[in-house]
Amino acid sequence: MKDFLEYVARGLVDKPDAVWVEVDEDGDETVLTLGVDQEDMGRVIGRDGRIANAIRSLLKVMATKDGRHVELEIVSDAD
């Protein structure tokens, strides 16, 4: 899931070198933290959060196949 999330995020942003993903696993729950440059936050979130919700939906499908629960947090480097 980490590689997939990095791939998708790098395709969306203007500064792909600033993209990073941190994975925190606890039992059957996984929390993915996606970090992007402050200027790219709007591109990753999208209008009304549509892009972020689409990414979350894809991650949930991937996690469900493995019997896991996944959460996505999006942060900027300025946070």
PELIN-V703927 format. One record per residue. RES is the residue in one letter. SS is DSSP state (H for helix, E for strand, L for the rest). OMEGA is omega in degrees with one decimal (* if undefined). NEAR is the number of other ideal C-beta (glycine too) atoms within 10 Angstrom. Layout:
{{RES:SS:OMEGA:NEAR} {RES:SS:OMEGA:NEAR}}
//
This chain:
{{M:L:-179.5:17} {K:H:-179.4:12} {D:H:178.5:8} {F:H:-179.2:14} {L:H:177.2:21} {E:H:-179.4:16} {Y:H:-179.1:11} {V:H:-177.4:18} {A:H:179.2:23} {R:H:177.7:14} {G:H:-177.2:9} {L:H:-168.5:16} {V:L:175.4:19} {D:L:-178.8:10} {K:L:-176.2:14} {P:H:179.0:15} {D:H:-179.0:8} {A:H:-178.5:17} {V:L:174.6:22} {W:E:179.6:13} {V:E:176.5:17} {E:E:-178.1:12} {V:E:176.7:12} {D:E:-177.9:11} {E:E:177.4:11} {D:E:-177.6:8} {G:L:179.0:7} {D:L:178.3:11} {E:E:179.0:12} {T:E:174.7:20} {V:E:177.6:14} {L:E:176.5:23} {T:E:179.9:15} {L:E:178.2:21} {G:E:178.0:17} {V:E:175.5:26} {D:L:-178.8:18} {Q:H:-177.9:13} {E:H:-178.4:14} {D:H:-178.0:19} {M:H:-179.3:17} {G:H:179.4:12} {R:H:-178.1:15} {V:H:-178.6:20} {I:H:179.2:17} {G:L:-180.0:14} {R:H:-178.2:7} {D:H:176.9:8} {G:H:-174.7:11} {R:H:-178.8:10} {I:H:178.8:18} {A:H:179.2:16} {N:H:177.6:13} {A:H:177.8:12} {I:H:178.4:22} {R:H:179.8:16} {S:H:178.6:11} {L:H:178.6:16} {L:H:179.9:20} {K:H:176.9:15} {V:H:179.0:10} {M:H:-177.9:15} {A:H:-179.0:18} {T:H:177.7:11} {K:H:-179.7:8} {D:L:-178.7:11} {G:L:-176.9:7} {R:L:173.7:16} {H:E:-176.6:14} {V:E:174.9:22} {E:E:178.2:14} {L:E:173.7:20} {E:E:179.8:11} {I:E:-179.2:19} {V:E:174.9:14} {S:E:179.1:15} {D:L:-179.0:15} {A:L:-178.8:8} {D:L:*:8}}
//
